[in-house]
Amino acid sequence: MLTGLVQRMKAWSYLVLYSGPIIIIAFLAVQYLLISGEDQLQLQEKKTPRFRLWTFPVLVDGPLGVVSAAELIGIILFIVFVIWDVYVYTAVILGTLTDDMDPLRSV
């Protein structure tokens, strides 16, 4: 019974480890939305064009079509997350392999 509990705790710890960055980003996004409080639309006079991440094209003639700066940041964050996920998975697997292959443990 105790080994089943330990295995479930280990599975939950892996879940928290892998989903931790997403939970942190979501928490920070909610806090930002609560703090900013931009519920009312404000009409402003037309000024010179401004730099906006969601409309600023970064890649124009690529395989994905027109990619804005915000989309490029999202793509980069996703790629970094996948690389981080593969690194942690590999580190865990190698950790278990080296524990199983310890020659002093079998004596």
Backbone hydrogen bonds in HBPLUS format (Angstrom, degrees):
<---DONOR---> <-ACCEPTOR-->    atom                        ^
c    i                          cat <-CA-CA->   ^        H-A-AA   ^      H-
h    n   atom  resd res      DA  || num        DHA   H-A  angle D-A-AA Bond
n    s   type  num  typ     dist DA aas  dist angle  dist       angle   num
A0005-LEU N   A0001-MET O   3.23 MM   4  6.51 152.1  2.31 142.8 149.9     1
A0006-VAL N   A0002-LEU O   2.99 MM   4  6.26 156.1  2.05 147.8 154.2     2
A0007-GLN N   A0003-THR O   2.92 MM   4  6.12 156.4  1.98 146.7 152.9     3
A0008-ARG N   A0004-GLY O   2.98 MM   4  6.21 154.4  2.05 143.9 150.7     4
A0009-MET N   A0005-LEU O   2.93 MM   4  6.16 156.2  1.98 147.3 154.0     5
A0010-LYS N   A0006-VAL O   2.90 MM   4  6.09 150.3  1.99 144.2 152.7     6
A0011-ALA N   A0007-GLN O   2.93 MM   4  6.17 153.8  2.00 145.6 152.4     7
A0012-TRP N   A0008-ARG O   2.94 MM   4  6.20 159.0  1.99 148.9 154.2     8
A0013-SER N   A0009-MET O   2.91 MM   4  6.11 149.7  2.00 142.3 150.9     9
A0014-TYR N   A0010-LYS O   3.04 MM   4  6.32 150.3  2.13 145.2 152.5    10
A0015-LEU N   A0011-ALA O   3.00 MM   4  6.28 153.1  2.08 144.8 152.6    11
A0016-VAL N   A0012-TRP O   2.93 MM   4  6.20 161.0  1.97 151.5 155.6    12
A0017-LEU N   A0013-SER O   2.89 MM   4  6.01 152.6  1.97 140.8 149.2    13
A0018-TYR N   A0014-TYR O   2.91 MM   4  6.09 162.6  1.94 153.3 156.3    14
A0019-SER N   A0015-LEU O   2.93 MM   4  5.97 158.5  1.98 148.1 154.8    15
A0020-GLY N   A0016-VAL O   2.84 MM   4  5.34 115.5  2.26 135.8 146.2    16
A0023-ILE N   A0019-SER O   3.02 MM   4  6.24 161.0  2.06 158.1 163.9    17
A0024-ILE N   A0020-GLY O   2.93 MM   4  6.14 159.9  1.97 156.2 161.8    18
A0025-ILE N   A0021-PRO O   2.97 MM   4  6.15 161.6  2.01 146.4 151.2    19
A0026-ALA N   A0022-ILE O   2.94 MM   4  6.12 161.3  1.97 148.8 154.1    20
A0027-PHE N   A0023-ILE O   2.90 MM   4  6.06 158.3  1.95 148.2 154.2    21
A0028-LEU N   A0024-ILE O   2.92 MM   4  6.13 163.7  1.95 152.4 156.5    22
A0029-ALA N   A0025-ILE O   2.92 MM   4  6.08 149.2  2.01 144.7 153.6    23
A0030-VAL N   A0026-ALA O   3.03 MM   4  6.27 157.5  2.08 149.0 154.0    24
A0031-GLN N   A0027-PHE O   3.04 MM   4  6.29 160.8  2.08 149.0 154.4    25
A0032-TYR N   A0028-LEU O   2.93 MM   4  6.10 154.3  1.99 144.1 151.2    26
A0033-LEU N   A0029-ALA O   2.98 MM   4  6.22 159.0  2.02 148.2 153.4    27
A0034-LEU N   A0030-VAL O   2.94 MM   4  6.18 153.1  2.01 148.7 156.2    28
A0035-ILE N   A0031-GLN O   2.92 MM   4  6.09 156.1  1.98 148.8 155.1    29
A0036-SER N   A0032-TYR O   2.86 MM   4  5.92 164.6  1.88 153.3 157.7    30
A0037-GLY N   A0033-LEU O   3.40 MM   4  6.29 167.4  2.42 138.8 141.8    31
A0055-THR N   A0052-ARG O   3.30 MM   3  5.61 151.3  2.39 104.8 112.8    32
A0056-PHE N   A0052-ARG O   2.91 MM   4  5.74 129.9  2.17 151.0 163.9    33
A0070-ALA N   A0053-LEU O   3.08 MM  17  5.13 149.5  2.17 128.9 123.0    34
A0069-ALA N   A0056-PHE O   2.91 MM  13  5.78 133.7  2.13 153.0 166.3    35
A0058-VAL N   A0067-VAL O   2.81 MM   9  5.85 173.6  1.82 158.3 160.5    36
A0059-LEU N   A0067-VAL O   3.27 MM   8  5.09 157.2  2.32 137.5 143.4    37
A0067-VAL N   A0059-LEU O   2.80 MM   8  5.09 164.5  1.82 154.2 159.2    38
A0065-GLY N   A0062-GLY O   3.23 MM   3  5.32 165.4  2.25 107.8 111.3    39
A0072-LEU N   A0068-SER O   2.97 MM   4  6.23 154.3  2.04 147.8 155.4    40
A0073-ILE N   A0069-ALA O   2.95 MM   4  6.19 153.1  2.02 146.7 153.6    41
A0074-GLY N   A0070-ALA O   3.00 MM   4  6.28 154.6  2.06 144.6 151.5    42
A0075-ILE N   A0071-GLU O   2.87 MM   4  6.16 154.9  1.93 148.9 155.8    43
A0076-ILE N   A0072-LEU O   2.92 MM   4  6.12 161.9  1.95 149.2 154.0    44
A0077-LEU N   A0073-ILE O   2.88 MM   4  6.09 160.6  1.92 149.3 154.9    45
A0078-PHE N   A0074-GLY O   2.94 MM   4  6.12 154.4  2.01 145.6 152.5    46
A0079-ILE N   A0075-ILE O   2.99 MM   4  6.24 160.2  2.03 149.8 154.8    47
A0080-VAL N   A0076-ILE O   2.90 MM   4  6.14 160.9  1.94 152.6 157.9    48
A0081-PHE N   A0077-LEU O   2.89 MM   4  6.06 153.7  1.96 144.2 151.8    49
A0082-VAL N   A0078-PHE O   2.95 MM   4  6.23 156.7  2.00 150.5 156.2    50
A0083-ILE N   A0079-ILE O   2.98 MM   4  6.23 161.9  2.01 150.6 155.4    51
A0084-TRP N   A0080-VAL O   2.88 MM   4  6.06 159.7  1.92 148.9 154.9    52
A0085-ASP N   A0081-PHE O   2.85 MM   4  6.00 156.0  1.91 147.6 154.5    53
A0086-VAL N   A0082-VAL O   2.95 MM   4  6.18 162.0  1.99 151.5 155.4    54
A0087-TYR N   A0083-ILE O   2.96 MM   4  6.15 153.6  2.03 145.5 153.2    55
A0088-VAL N   A0084-TRP O   2.95 MM   4  6.21 164.8  1.98 153.9 156.8    56
A0089-TYR N   A0085-ASP O   2.96 MM   4  6.11 164.9  1.98 150.2 155.0    57
A0090-THR N   A0086-VAL O   2.90 MM   4  6.00 159.2  1.94 145.4 151.2    58
A0091-ALA N   A0087-TYR O   2.86 MM   4  6.08 156.5  1.92 148.9 155.9    59
A0092-VAL N   A0088-VAL O   2.92 MM   4  6.15 156.3  1.98 151.1 156.9    60
A0093-ILE N   A0089-TYR O   2.98 MM   4  6.21 163.5  2.01 149.4 154.0    61
A0094-LEU N   A0090-THR O   2.84 MM   4  5.99 165.6  1.86 152.7 157.0    62
A0095-GLY N   A0091-ALA O   2.90 MM   4  5.96 145.0  2.03 137.7 147.6    63
A0096-THR N   A0092-VAL O   3.03 MM   4  6.33 151.7  2.11 147.5 154.0    64
A0097-LEU N   A0093-ILE O   2.94 MM   4  6.20 154.0  2.00 147.2 155.3    65
A0098-THR N   A0094-LEU O   2.91 MM   4  6.06 163.5  1.94 148.9 152.5    66
A0099-ASP N   A0095-GLY O   3.10 MM   4  6.22 146.6  2.22 136.8 145.7    67
A0100-ASP N   A0096-THR O   3.01 MM   4  6.19 150.4  2.10 143.6 151.1    68
A0101-MET N   A0097-LEU O   2.96 MM   4  6.11 139.3  2.13 144.8 156.1    69
A0105-ARG N   A0102-ASP O   3.32 MM   3  5.55 141.4  2.48 102.4 112.3    70
